[in-house]
Amino acid sequence: MELTPGIIEKLNQLQEKYTAMGQDMSSYLDGLLYADFLTYWDYIHLDTLLSLQSPKTPFPDEEIFIMYHQITELYFKLSLHECRQLAEKPDLDAAFFTARMRRINAYFKALTTSFEVMVQGMEKEQFLKFRMSLLPASGFQSGQYRMIEISATDFIRLVAQEQREKLAQAPIEEQFENIYWKSGATELSSGKQTLTLRQFIDKYAAQFLQLAKDRQHNNLAALYRRLKSRGSEDLSELEKELRLFDLNVNVEWPLSHYKSAVRYLEKDPVDIAATGGTNWQKYLPPRFQKRIFYPFLWTEQQQEEWGRGWVMQTLADMRRG
């Protein structure tokens, strides 16, 4: 093979790179010469990935349940990857911000539309049996989802609605004690914290509090306000993506869960409790929690009607079906 000027130039650049690091380029070339070619299955650790499903029961549909939740967590990780880029970018502008929000919205669109796997993809009889082997584990215990919420907005927006005004100036630690999702994991009969919630807090509380402090001035809402205060860029496309993100996380995603819960857990005269005893009837519908990341981008009427129409339509459709 002829050593073209372009190849020689690249070799010279490599020599400069390794010399600057005090390394011998010839040794690295030997390593390249003897190394095996990379394969797809090694690069993505495919064999390991496909071995990570360990059902607790003999019911075949439990494996569907496991894989879907694993896929969900990977999409959450992608979303957090984008949030981290935004928080850490020193010269953030509207174009970069908007592009990353489009990515996050694409991830959540895939999550929401794929939830039919949970709604229609398992036999109800199998689910109601194998779910009992999962206690007290619950999808409620997704730490990454809580990290997305913390990265998305001012921490006070995650405090239970009835406590927000009172705790607006309180330390983050006190706000965390009143975070909205704690009320979703109380025992239906006694009102006490479930084991599900206690396990979750023990594992993640320190991480959540540290992230809340780290994102106090560079969560997505704070970053938007910073760009807005400059007044030098058109933020209309960014605002559109932020509103879509607000709907994706706080309406579409929890209501996809609600749709699944109605199918598998609604039963006259008393609804079945979710795994871990979480109070899905009050926790999932957004009209009860009023989780809104960016109230400054919505009208008062839109906030008042938050999620109401979706719930009513979903219930009507499912009962007709």
C-alpha positions in Angstrom: 0.0 0.0 0.0 1.3 3.4 -1.0 2.0 5.8 1.9 0.1 8.8 0.6 0.9 12.3 1.9 -2.3 12.2 3.9 -1.3 9.0 5.7 2.2 10.4 6.3 0.7 13.5 7.8 -1.5 11.4 10.1 1.5 9.4 11.3 3.4 12.6 12.0 0.4 13.9 14.0 0.3 10.7 16.0 4.1 10.9 16.6 3.6 14.5 18.0 0.7 13.3 20.2 2.5 10.4 21.7 5.8 12.4 22.1 3.9 15.1 24.0 2.6 12.4 26.4 6.1 10.9 26.8 4.9 7.7 25.0 6.5 5.5 22.3 4.3 5.6 19.2 5.9 2.3 17.9 4.6 0.4 20.9 1.1 1.7 20.3 1.3 0.6 16.6 2.4 -2.9 17.8 -0.7 -3.0 20.0 -2.9 -2.0 17.0 -1.2 -4.6 14.9 -1.9 -7.5 17.3 -5.3 -6.5 18.5 -8.4 -8.4 17.3 -11.1 -6.6 15.3 -14.0 -5.4 17.4 -17.3 -7.2 17.1 -20.8 -5.9 17.6 -21.6 -8.4 20.4 -18.4 -7.5 22.4 -18.9 -3.8 21.9 -22.4 -3.7 23.5 -21.7 -6.6 25.8 -24.6 -8.5 24.2 -24.2 -11.8 26.0 -24.1 -10.0 29.3 -27.1 -7.9 28.4 -29.2 -10.9 27.4 -28.3 -12.8 30.6 -29.7 -10.1 32.9 -33.3 -11.5 33.1 -33.8 -13.7 36.1 -37.5 -14.5 36.6 -38.6 -15.4 40.1 -41.5 -17.6 38.9 -42.2 -20.1 36.1 -44.8 -17.7 34.4 -43.5 -16.9 30.9 -44.8 -13.3 30.9 -42.6 -12.3 33.9 -39.7 -12.2 31.5 -41.6 -9.6 29.4 -42.1 -7.6 32.6 -38.4 -7.7 33.5 -37.2 -6.7 30.0 -39.6 -3.9 29.6 -38.4 -2.3 32.9 -34.8 -2.7 31.9 -35.5 -1.0 28.6 -37.2 1.8 30.5 -34.2 2.3 32.8 -31.9 2.6 29.7 -34.1 5.4 28.3 -33.9 7.1 31.7 -30.2 6.9 31.5 -30.2 8.5 28.1 -32.3 11.3 29.4 -30.0 11.9 32.4 -27.1 11.9 30.0 -28.6 14.8 28.1 -29.6 16.6 31.3 -26.0 16.4 32.5 -24.7 17.8 29.2 -27.0 20.8 29.6 -26.1 21.4 33.2 -22.3 21.2 32.6 -22.1 23.1 29.3 -20.2 26.4 30.0 -21.4 28.3 27.0 -25.0 27.1 26.7 -27.1 28.6 24.0 -30.7 28.2 22.8 -29.7 25.9 19.8 -27.8 23.4 22.0 -30.5 23.5 24.7 -33.3 22.9 22.2 -31.5 20.1 20.4 -30.9 18.2 23.7 -34.5 18.7 24.7 -35.6 17.2 21.4 -33.5 14.2 22.2 -35.1 13.8 25.7 -38.6 14.2 24.2 -37.8 11.5 21.7 -36.8 9.2 24.5 -40.0 9.8 26.4 -42.1 9.4 23.3 -40.6 6.0 22.8 -41.2 5.2 26.4 -44.8 6.3 26.3 -45.7 4.6 23.0 -44.0 1.4 24.0 -46.0 1.1 27.2 -48.6 -0.9 25.3 -46.2 -3.8 26.0 -47.2 -3.4 29.6 -50.9 -2.6 29.0 -51.6 -5.3 26.5 -48.5 -7.5 26.4 -49.0 -9.7 29.4 -51.8 -12.1 30.5 -53.6 -10.5 33.4 -53.9 -13.9 35.2 -50.1 -14.4 34.9 -49.3 -10.9 36.1 -51.6 -11.1 39.2 -49.8 -14.3 40.2 -46.1 -13.5 39.5 -46.4 -10.0 40.9 -46.7 -11.5 44.4 -43.2 -12.9 44.2 -41.8 -9.3 43.6 -42.9 -7.8 46.9 -41.9 -5.3 48.1 -40.2 -4.2 44.9 -42.0 -1.7 42.8 -41.4 0.5 39.7 -41.9 3.3 42.2 -38.3 2.6 43.2 -36.8 3.9 40.0 -34.1 6.2 41.2 -33.2 7.5 37.8 -36.7 8.8 37.2 -36.5 10.8 40.4 -33.1 12.1 39.2 -34.7 13.3 35.9 -37.3 15.2 37.9 -34.7 16.8 40.1 -32.7 17.8 37.0 -35.7 19.2 35.3 -37.0 21.9 37.6 -36.6 23.9 40.8 -36.8 21.4 43.7 -39.8 23.2 45.3 -41.9 22.1 42.3 -41.4 18.5 43.5 -42.8 19.3 47.0 -46.3 18.1 47.7 -48.7 20.7 46.3 -50.3 21.7 49.6 -46.8 22.3 51.1 -45.1 24.3 48.4 -46.0 27.8 49.5 -45.2 27.1 53.1 -41.8 25.5 52.3 -40.7 27.8 49.4 -37.8 29.3 51.4 -37.0 26.2 53.4 -33.7 24.2 53.1 -33.7 21.5 50.5 -33.5 18.9 53.3 -36.9 20.0 54.7 -38.4 20.2 51.2 -37.2 16.7 50.6 -39.2 15.5 53.6 -42.3 16.7 51.9 -41.5 15.6 48.3 -44.7 14.6 46.5 -43.9 10.9 45.8 -43.7 9.9 49.4 -47.5 10.1 49.7 -47.7 7.6 46.9 -46.0 4.9 48.9 -48.0 4.9 52.1 -50.0 1.9 53.2 -53.6 2.2 52.2 -54.9 1.0 55.5 -52.7 2.7 58.1 -51.1 5.6 56.2 -47.6 4.5 57.3 -44.6 4.4 55.0 -44.4 1.2 53.1 -41.3 -1.0 53.2 -41.0 -0.1 49.5 -40.6 3.6 50.4 -38.3 2.9 53.3 -36.0 0.8 51.1 -36.0 3.5 48.5 -35.2 6.3 50.8 -32.4 4.3 52.5 -30.8 3.6 49.1 -31.2 7.0 47.3 -31.9 9.8 49.8 -28.3 11.0 50.0 -27.9 10.9 46.2 -31.1 12.8 45.6 -30.2 15.5 48.1 -26.8 15.9 46.6 -28.2 16.1 43.1 -30.8 18.6 44.3 -28.0 20.9 45.6 -25.9 20.4 42.5 -28.8 21.3 40.3 -30.1 24.2 42.3 -28.8 26.7 39.8 -28.4 24.6 36.7 -31.6 22.6 36.5 -33.5 22.9 33.2 -35.8 25.6 34.5 -32.9 27.6 35.9 -31.0 27.3 32.6 -34.1 28.5 30.7 -34.4 31.6 33.0 -30.7 32.4 32.5 -31.1 32.4 28.7 -34.4 34.4 29.0 -32.7 37.0 31.1 -30.1 37.6 28.4 -32.8 38.5 25.9 -30.5 37.9 23.0 -32.0 34.7 21.5 -35.3 33.5 20.2 -36.5 30.9 22.7 -39.8 30.0 21.1 -38.6 26.5 19.9 -37.0 25.8 23.2 -40.2 26.8 25.0 -42.1 24.4 22.8 -39.7 21.5 23.7 -39.9 22.4 27.4 -43.7 22.3 27.3 -43.6 19.0 25.5 -41.2 17.6 28.1 -43.4 18.8 30.9 -46.4 16.9 29.3 -44.3 13.8 28.6 -42.9 13.4 32.1 -45.8 14.8 34.2 -48.9 13.7 32.1 -48.2 11.1 29.4 -45.8 8.9 31.3 -47.6 8.6 34.7 -50.9 8.2 32.9 -49.5 5.4 30.8 -48.8 3.7 34.1 -52.3 4.6 35.2 -53.7 2.9 32.1 -51.8 -0.2 32.9 -52.9 -0.1 36.6 -56.5 0.2 35.5 -56.2 -2.9 33.3 -54.4 -5.1 35.9 -55.4 -3.7 39.3 -58.9 -2.2 39.0 -61.4 -4.6 40.5 -64.9 -4.0 41.9 -65.6 -3.4 44.7 -62.1 -2.7 46.0 -59.1 -2.0 43.8 -56.0 -4.2 44.1 -53.0 -2.5 45.7 -49.9 -2.1 43.6 -46.8 -4.1 44.5 -45.4 -2.7 47.8 -48.9 -1.3 48.7 -48.3 1.9 46.8 -51.5 4.0 46.4 -51.7 4.1 42.6 -55.2 5.6 42.6 -54.0 8.8 44.2 -50.4 8.8 43.2 -50.6 8.3 39.4 -53.2 10.8 38.1 -51.5 14.1 37.6 -54.6 16.1 38.4 -54.0 15.1 42.1 -50.3 16.0 42.3 -50.2 18.9 39.8 -46.6 18.1 38.9 -45.7 21.0 36.5 -42.1 21.7 35.9 -42.6 25.0 34.1 -45.7 26.8 35.3 -44.4 30.0 33.7 -44.9 28.4 30.3 -48.6 27.5 30.9 -51.8 29.6 31.4 -53.7 29.4 34.6 -56.5 27.4 32.9 -54.0 24.9 31.4 -52.6 24.3 34.9 -56.0 24.0 36.4 -57.0 21.3 33.8 -53.6 19.5 34.0 -54.1 15.9 32.9 -57.9 15.8 33.6 -59.0 15.2 30.0 -56.5 12.4 29.4 -57.7 10.5 32.5 -61.3 10.7 31.7 -60.8 9.6 28.1 -58.5 6.7 29.1 -61.0 5.4 31.6 -63.9 5.7 29.1 -61.9 3.9 26.4 -60.8 1.0 28.6 -64.2 0.4 30.1 -65.7 0.3 26.6 -63.0 -2.2 25.6 
